Amino acid sequence: MSRPLITLLSDFGTEDAYVAQVKARILSALPDATIVDITHEVPPYGVLSAAWLLFTSYGYFPAGSIHLCVVDPGVGTSRAAVALKKDGHTFVGPDNGVFSFLYPADEATEILWRPEGHISPTFHARDIFAPAVGEIMKGVPPKQLGQPLTNPVRFDLAKAMVVHIDRFGTVITNVDCSKLKQGCAVLVGKTRIERIAQTFSDIPPGEPALVCGSASTIEIAANRMRAADILGAEVGMELVFEP
């Protein structure tokens, strides 16, 4: 790419100046960088949702992009800072499971490098992660910023679960659409869902149904209603798929 492209994903929202300050640190390092906001409306502390949104978004950006993802309830603690490389992309953020869907990565580095100046224990996105992105944009290989990360924090993605609930209340799972076939069913708590629909408008009002979502995993949706509210579903909830 002729100009560095950086994406940002966080739970900072847009009511405060946090996002602007992170962008300012990046642009101070390289003023001609292009910055794209994936979202800053991840539910507060929603690490699993952030992991899913990052995983399902990064591949649409060109190789060489740098993705700064910060949903960091453990900011200021002993949790590691990490830089990953995968599929020609670089990822920077906390080692708290937010990169779970990216493993195995091509390279994983615990960032030990620290920039000069004050580092707030409550705002590593601005004071550590954004400057690290600046170093990488300038051509510093991530592995030169620290040491190999051998045991990253990861969610157990082998189990079927809710990985995100979107703003429409659609319940998004990590189960591949290949399991969506006639006769299958999903248990969400005590509710058994058997109906399969191709589009949201095919679903009878008030009745949740299974659909193949845009990320090719099974979703549970309702027609112009919030399926998550109907089912009492929450991110991280385990699901039972039959058969």
N, C-alpha and C positions, 0 to 999 in steps of 0.2 A: 504494500500500500504506500502511496506517496505521502499520505498524512497518517500519523498514528490514530487508531480508533480505539477508544476505551468505552466500555459499557459500565454502567453503575446499577446496582441492585441493592436495596436496603429496606429497613423498616422505619426510616427516619421521618417519613411523611413530608409534607411541604409547608407546614405551618411555621416551622422554625428555620433557622439559617444553616442547619447542619449540612444539607446537600450542597448549598452554595459554597460553603467553606471547603468541603472536600474537592469540589471542582476547581476552586481557586488554587489549591495546592498543586493540583495536576497541571493547570494552565500556567502556573508560575514556572514549572519545570520545562514545559514545552507549549508555548502559546498557540501554535498552530494545530494542536491536537483536536480531533473530533470526539466529542463526548455524547454518548447516547444513553438516555435513561431507560432501562428495562422497566423498572417500577421502583417507587419508594413507598408503596402502600402495602407492603407485606405486613400482616398483623404483627404487632409488637412481640418480639422474641420468637417469631415463627420460623425457626431454623429449618424445619422440614419443608414447609411451603417454599421458602427461599431456595432450598436445594432443588426442588422440583422445577420452579420457574427458571432458574439458571440453566438446568440441564435441558429443558425443552426449548430454550431460546438461543443458546450460544451458537448452535450449528447454522443458524441463518445469517450469521455475520461472517465476513471474510476471514480466511486464515491469516494469522498475524495479529488478530484483535487481542486486546487485554481486557479481562473482565474482573472488575473490582466488586466483590459481593460481601456486604457487611451487615449481617444480622447477628449481633454479638452480645448476648446477655452476660457473658463472662468477661467483658472488657475489663482490663486492668488486673486480671488474675493471672495465674500461671499458665493458662491455656496458650498454646503456641500460635504464632503467626505463620502463615504458609503461602508458598507460591507453587502452583502446579503447572505442568505443561501437558497438553493432550490435544491430539488432532491438529497441531499447528496453532493452537490457542494457548494463552497464558491466563492463569486465574490467581487472584490474590485475595486473601481474607483470613478470617480466624479458623483455626483447626477445631471446629466444634460440631462437625457433621454436615456443614453447609455444602461441602463438595462430595458428599457420599455417592451421588450418581455418576461421578467422574472416575471413580476407581475401578480397575487399576489405571493409574495415570502413567504417562510416559516418563514423567520425572516429578518428584515431590521434594520440596525444600522447606525446612523450617527457617524462617527469616530471623536471623540474629542481628543483622545490620540495623543500626539506628541512626536517624538523621541528627544533625546538630540542632540545638535549640531545645526549648521546653517541650516535653511530651506530657500531655494530660492523661492521667490514668483512666479518664472516662471517655476519651475520644480518640481511640487509636485509628479510626478510619481517616481522620484528618492528619494525625501527627506521625503515624507509622505506615499505614497501608498506602495512602495517597503518595507520600514521598517514595515509597518502594516502587510503586507504579512508575513514578518519574524516572527512577534509575533504570528500570527495565526499558522504558521508552527511549532512553539515551543509548541503549545497546548493551547494558550490563546483563549478562546471563543470570537468570534467577538463582542458579546454583552457587553463584559467587556471593550471594547475599546471606548465606548461612551454611547449614549442614543438611545432609539427607534426612528426610522425615520417613522413618521406617514403620511407624505404627499409628497412622492417622485415625482420628475419631470418625466413626462411620455409623450410620443407622443400619439396623438389620433389615435389608431390603429383600431378604428371601421370603418374608412373610407378607401376605396380602394385607394392605392397609390403605387408609385414606391419606393421601400425600398432599392434598390441597383442596380448599373449597373456594371457588371463584366468586366474584361479586354477584353473580346470579344465583348463588346457593347451590351450584352444581357440585356434586361430590366426586372428586377425581381420585382414582385409585392407581396403583402401580402394577395392575394386572393387565397383561397383554390382551389385545382384542381377539387373539386367536382362540381364547377360551370362551368367547361370546358366541354361543351356538344354541340351537333349539334344545330346550330341556334343561339348560343351566339355570342356576338361581344364585342369588347372593343374600346372605344373612347380614343385616346391619342391626346389631343388637338383637332384638327379638322379632324384627320385621324381615319377612322373606320376600324378595323381589324376583319375579319371574318374567315379567313383561319385557320384551326387547323392542326397541324402536330405532328407526334409521335416522329420524330427525326429531327435533324437540316438538315440532307441531304435530307429530304423529302420536304424541302421548296424551291420553285422556286427562282433562283437568283434574288436579288434585291427586293424581296417582303417579308415584315415581316409577321410572322405568330405566332399563339398562341401555346405554348407547355406546357406540365406539367413538371416543373423543378425538379431537384434532391431533393429539400426541400419540394416537394409536394405542391407548389404554382404555379400559372400561370406565365409564362414568355413570353416575346415577343422577338423573335429571327429572325435573317436573316441568310441565308446560306453564310458563309464566308464573311459576311459584318457586320457592326456595326448597329444593329437595332436602338440603341439610337440616332445615328447621322441621320439616315433616318427620324426618327420621331421627332427629337428635344426634346427627353425625358430627364428629370433631376430627380435626387433623391428628393423625397418629393412631386413630381407632383401628383395631384389627378387624378384618372381615373374614367371613367364611364363604367360600365358593363351592357350589355343588353343581354337577359332580366334580 
